[in-house]
Amino acid sequence: MRRYEDKHIPVMPKEVIEHLIWKKDGVYVDCTVGEGGHTLLMASVSPNIFVIGLDIDSEVLTIAEKNLSGFSNVKLFKSSYVDLPVVLKALNIEKVSGVLIDLGISTYQLKAEGRGFTFNRDEPLDMRMNLEQKKTAYDVVNFYSEKELADIIFKYGEERFSRRIARSIVNSRPINSTLELVEAIRKALPPQEIRRRKRHFATKTFQAIRIEVNGELSNIEQFLNNVPDLLEISGRLAVISFHSLEDRLVKHFIKNSNKLRQIVGPIIPSKEEIDDNPRARSAKLRIAERI
């Protein structure tokens, strides 16, 4: 296991449990187990609840298995949330009572050494959530054309200096590490722009590259298309998103669905929660019901 001294804090735990668990003997799915925080809370509601947990990251799943070892009503799978229909079919489960998906990057992925998600340490350009996947951030940064880079940085990072950043990345190749990428981004931005930003100036570009490496938005779309038919009538879907692209996808899907209706949301974390867990600050929770 990589060096890791932090712990993931589940976002809006009270709100998730209050609105997702409507049936005390139902089958529920945590599609992004992470270290098991939400899963543990779901399983703790009642011993009659059965919780299925999925995560594509084998390293973080090892932590979850340890954290959830005392719960006989939990079963974990190394699987992407995109493959939820396959997992349920293997378990001979046709419908579930509720599904939770937390679209945020896990604290382990950010803090464990060597994953390349952070711009605060010098690490290899990796950014894979699934370590068995071949494509890494190194491939995107070093082999995408300038136009392709500019497009993904603008689309997925909502970065208005995307063309300048893409040009700087191409001119700085080869780029082998996260801090080399940060330096290429810094060179592209006017000094006053760097000073003006409340968040780190590399945040948007790192987000865009991570989304591209992991195919995150297309995976969310596929998941949303699958999930209504997996919910029993009155079953709940809870989605925690962390940036506008994700929330927009979820909001529009629910609004245009003839199988779901939004019953709660968007809920945002309280000031007290943000003070205790600053990573929760951009989170939004939406709850939809199967009709």
N, C-alpha and C positions, 0 to 999 in steps of 0.2 A: 504494500500500500504506500502511496506517495505521502510525503510529509504533509500533515494537515492538522491544524490546531484550532480551527474554528468550528462552528456548528450552525447548520441552517435553521432559521426560525421560520415556521410556516406563517404565511401571510393571511391576515383576516381569519384566524382559526374559528373564532366564535361565530362569525357571520356565515362561514362555509357550512359548519355543522348545523346551525339553526335553520338554514334554508334548503340544504341538500338532503338531510336525513329526515324524510317524512314517513318512513315505514321502518319500524324497529326490528323487523325480521326479513328485510330485503337483501338483495344482492347489489353491492355497490362496487364501482371501479375507480381507482385512483390511477389515472393514465400517465402520471409523471411522479412516481414515488419519491425520487430524490433520496433523502436520508430517512424518509418515512414519517415525517411530522404530521401531515394531514391524514395519512393512512392510520397511524396510531390513534388519532382522535376519532376517526370514523369507527374503527374497531372497538373503541372503548365505550361507545354509546350503548351497546347491548351485545351479549355473547351470542345472540340469535342473528346478528348481522354477519354476512359473509363479505369480506372485502378482497377484491382482486387487484393486485398492484402491478403496474407495468413500468419499466424503465429501460431505455436503450443503452444506458451507460453502465457497463459491467462493474466498474470500480465503485460507483456510488451505490449500486444495488447491493454490494457486499456490506456496506455500512448499514443500509436499510434492513437487511436480513438480521444483523446483530441487534439493531434497535427494536425489531419486531419479533424477536425470538420467543417472547412470552405469550404471543397471541396465536391460538389454534384456529381462529376464525379469519386468518389472513393467508393468502397464497400469492407469492410473487413470481413474476415472469420477466426474463430478459427479452423484452419485445418493445417495438415502437408502438405508440398510440395509434398509428396508422393501421396497424395489424390487429386492432381490437376485435374485429369480426372473426378473425382466424382463431384467436385465443378463446373467445367465447364458444365457438364451434367445437374446439378441442375439449372443452369442459362440458359439452352438451347443454349449454345455457343459451336459450333463445332470446330472453329479454332480461334486462336489469332494472333496478329501481332508481339508480342514480349514477351519474358519471361526473367525475371531477377532472379537470385538466388545468394545470398550473404552467403557463407558458414561459415563466421566467427561468433564466439560467440559474443553476443551483450554486449555493455557496461553495460546495466542494469543487465544482468546475472552475470557479473564480479563484479560489484560494489554494487548492492543492497544487503543488509545484509541477511545472512542466506541461500544463495543458494548453497554454498559449492564449487563453481568453482575456487575460489582463494586460493592461498597458503599464502597470506599476512595477513589474519585474521583467528582467531579460530572460525570455523563454523561447523555445522553438515555435515557429508559426504552425500551430496545429489546429486548434479550435473545433475538433471533431467531438460531437456528443457520443457518437458510436465509434469506439476505437477500432472496430473491424472495418470501417469504411476506408476506402483508399484516398479519396480527395481530401486534401488539407488546405489550410489557409496559405501555406507556402505555394501550392499550385495556383491558387487564385491570384495572389500577389505577384508572382513571378512570370506567369504564363498567359494571363488574360491580356487582351489588347487594351490599349488606352481607352478606347470607346467603351468596351465592355466594363472596365473598372469604373469609369465615370458614370455609366448607366446604373450599376448596382449601388454605388455610393449615394447617388441621388435618389434612387427608388427606395432602397431599403434603409438608408441612413438619414434620408431627408436633409442631406447636406448641400447647402447652396454653393459651396466651393468645390463641388465634386470634380469638375473638370481640371481645376488647378491641382487638386490632390492626386488625381489619376496620372496627370503628366509628371508630377514629382515622383510618384511611385515608380513609373516606368524609367525615369531618368536615374533613379537610385538603385536599380537592379544590378546584381542580385541582392535581394533582401532576405536575410536568414533568420532574423529574430524579431520579437515584438518591439524591442526598443529601437531597432533599425527602422521598423515601420513607423513608429511614433515620430522619429526624426524626419522621415520623408514627409509626413503629414505636417509637421511643424514648419518645414521649409515652404510649404505651399500656402500657408495662411499669413495674412498681414498681422504684425505684432499687436495692433489694436484689437483685432478680432479675437486673438488668443486671450488678451486681458479681459475682454468684454464677456466672455462665456462663463456662465455659472458652473457648468460641468467641464470636465477635462476635454480639451480640444480634439482628442482622438476618439472620443466616445462614439460619435456617429459613424465614423469610418469602420471602427472595430465591430460595431453592431451590424453594419451592412455586410462585411466580409463573413462574419459568423452566420448570418442568415443565409448567405449564398452557399457556404460550405455545407450546411446541414439541410438545405432545402426547406427551411422552416415554414415559409408561408404556403407553399404548395402542399406540405404535409398537413397544415391546419385546415386547408380547404378540403382535402381528402377526408380528414377526420370528421369535419362538420357534415359532409355529405353522407357519411356512414352512420353517424350516431343516432339520428331520430328513429331509425328502424330497429335499433337495439334497445330502445327504452320502452318499458311497458307504459300503458296509458297512465297519465299523471306522474310518470317518472321525471326526474329532474336532471338537467345538465347545468353544471357550474363551471364557468370559465374565468380564470384569473389571467389577465393580460397585463403587459408592462410597457407597451408603447403603442402609439396611435395606429400603426399599420395592423397590428394584431386585433386591437379592439374594434377597428373599423370593419375588418373581415367578419368578426363575430356578430357585431351589431347588425350589419346588413344581411347576414345569413339568417339570423333569427327573424328579422323583420319581414323577409321575403319568403319564409318557410310556411307551408300550409300544415306542418306537423308539429311545430313548436310555437310557443308564445312566451315572451319575456314576462316574468312575474316579479322580478326584483332587479334593480340595478339601473345604471352602474353604481355600485357601492365603492367608496374609497376608504382607505384606512383612516382611523382617527389620528389626531395630533399625538396622542399618547403612544399609539403604536409606532408611528413614524419616529418619535423620539427614541423609543426602545430598539427599533429595527429600521434604520434609515433606508435600507434597500426596498422597503415597502412603499416608498413615497410615490412612485408612479403607477402603482397597481390599481386595477379596476376589476371588480367582480360583477359578473352578470349571471343571473339564474333564469333558465328557461324551463318550461314544463311541456311534456308531451301531451298533445291534444288528440 
